[in-house]
Amino acid sequence: MKLTPKQDEAQRILSGDATHLLLVGGSRSGKTALFVRNIVMRALKAPNSRHAIFRFRLNHLIASIYLDTFPKVMRLAFPDIQYVPHNQERYITLPGNSEIWFAGLDDKERTEKILGMEFSTLFFNEISQIPHASVSLACTRLAQKSEQKIDGRDPVPLRLRAYYDENPPNKSHWSYRMFIEKVDPETRLTLRNPEDYAAFFMNPRDNIENLSKEYIDQLENLPARMRTRFLDGKFGEATSNQLFPDDSIEKWRVIDGVTPDYVRIVVAVDPSGSGDVDNADNDEIGISVVALGTDGNAYVLEDLTVKAGPATWGRIATTAFDRHNADCIVGETNFGGAMVQQTIQVARPRTPFKAVTASRGKAQRAEPFSALYESGKVRHVGRFVQLEDELSGFSTTGYTGGKSPNRADALIWGLAEIFPGMIRATKPVQNVAPLPVVNRW
């Protein structure tokens, strides 16, 4: 496993005096692999030592590290080392009886079991998703006294290490405060031992010899907010009183496509604010698909927002209705009146339709759902870059984004239908008789 010049530089930082070490930067810059390599080296040098790798969600940890990064690192960096996987308990035994445990902090029972042990190394993967309280609790188990053997000399103590990595969120995140500002995230007082916390930035361009040009091109074509995080590896500016922080969305994101069965599915439409409904050059027509899972959580399935005339967006909305076997289409009718329902019925006759009207401002409608995002009651199935850009512009003082947030507005209408009562009941638009909502057409 040949290190790049930037990874060599990072390795020197990891071999320094600090106990808490953060590698931060863009996507696929080699952060995680470097930490896994270090953990294996420490485990091999110190017989009977114990080490742990944490991520917020266990299924993400299994897919990304236990089944992917770890075996790759072993194959490339330690080809002659035999190890024994214990798949049921999710730990690895290495020569010398050292162990590496893998745990998701979302699994309370398993986490409590693992935190009943002591460790020489803790690695927190993707800490933008992990609450500071969970990290603090786990760090109380960074206490195992192990000895390393080097070149036949007398054994020496193995230094305790806590490793962290992340694609940088915004500057309000606890990792920025602790590793960059060197203050306690809770009290905002200067850390007692600031020199014990070290951060090092590394980005995809630093790992270019191991990445394809197409991957870098893909990152360069991201919207500015996402490009800052995943390509440039910079902490974003924190929006004052932001309703939907990146870390809340990221923390609960479903990236493996595994979701529970659905109780309800709705398609929500937020039409252009222009009265010229036939003009395809109007603002985008927000179209969102949202489901209610059997676990009581909402799942954002699709963002189908389009800039087009009624014939096109009506077909897109009704096709989504059929594809997902949805219950109804929810349409905001302030600007379209009967046109919204008519467009849906022309595209697909007798489609169950529910008309809703906006009696409050955009930010006021969105605000009740902020707490649901924070607690994981709303989860994005995959990445919706443009939709999430719009959500990032909502704050308690109003919407701070650029153009009208039609994507986010459609999503909010869908969530309001999934969680009735979150927004005050709306009254039907005069002269528009909503068709009755029925279960699954």
HELIX and SHEET records of a PDB file:
HELIX    1   1 PRO A    5  LEU A   14  1                                  10    
HELIX    2   2 LYS A   31  LYS A   45  1                                  15    
HELIX    3   3 LEU A   58  LEU A   61  1                                   4    
HELIX    4   4 ILE A   62  THR A   69  3                                   8    
HELIX    5   5 PHE A   70  ALA A   77  1                                   8    
HELIX    6   6 LYS A  108  ILE A  114  1                                   7    
HELIX    7   7 ILE A  127  GLN A  129  5                                   3    
HELIX    8   8 HIS A  132  CYS A  139  1                                   8    
HELIX    9   9 TRP A  174  PHE A  179  1                                   6    
HELIX   10  10 PRO A  194  ASP A  196  5                                   3    
HELIX   11  11 PRO A  204  ASN A  210  5                                   7    
HELIX   12  12 LYS A  213  GLU A  220  1                                   8    
HELIX   13  13 ALA A  224  PHE A  230  1                                   7    
HELIX   14  14 ASP A  246  TRP A  252  1                                   7    
HELIX   15  15 PRO A  310  ARG A  323  1                                  14    
HELIX   16  16 ALA A  338  ALA A  347  1                                  10    
HELIX   17  17 LYS A  362  ALA A  366  1                                   5    
HELIX   18  18 GLU A  367  PHE A  369  5                                   3    
HELIX   19  19 SER A  370  SER A  375  1                                   6    
HELIX   20  20 VAL A  385  SER A  392  1                                   8    
HELIX   21  21 ASN A  406  ILE A  418  1                                  13    
SHEET    1   A 8 VAL A  84  HIS A  86  0                                        
SHEET    2   A 8 TYR A  91  LEU A  94 -1                                        
SHEET    3   A 8 SER A  98  GLY A 104 -1                                        
SHEET    4   A 8 ARG A  50  ARG A  55  1                                        
SHEET    5   A 8 THR A 121  PHE A 124  1                                        
SHEET    6   A 8 ARG A 161  GLU A 166  1                                        
SHEET    7   A 8 HIS A  20  VAL A  24  1                                        
SHEET    8   A 8 TYR A 197  PHE A 201  1                                        
SHEET    1   B 2 GLU A 147  GLN A 148  0                                        
SHEET    2   B 2 VAL A 156  PRO A 157 -1                                        
SHEET    1   C 6 PHE A 353  VAL A 356  0                                        
SHEET    2   C 6 CYS A 328  GLU A 332  1                                        
SHEET    3   C 6 TYR A 262  ASP A 270  1                                        
SHEET    4   C 6 GLY A 286  GLY A 293 -1                                        
SHEET    5   C 6 ALA A 298  ASP A 303 -1                                        
SHEET    6   C 6 VAL A 378  HIS A 380  1                                        
SHEET    1   D 2 PHE A 394  SER A 395  0                                        
SHEET    2   D 2 GLY A 398  TYR A 399 -1                                        
END                                                                             
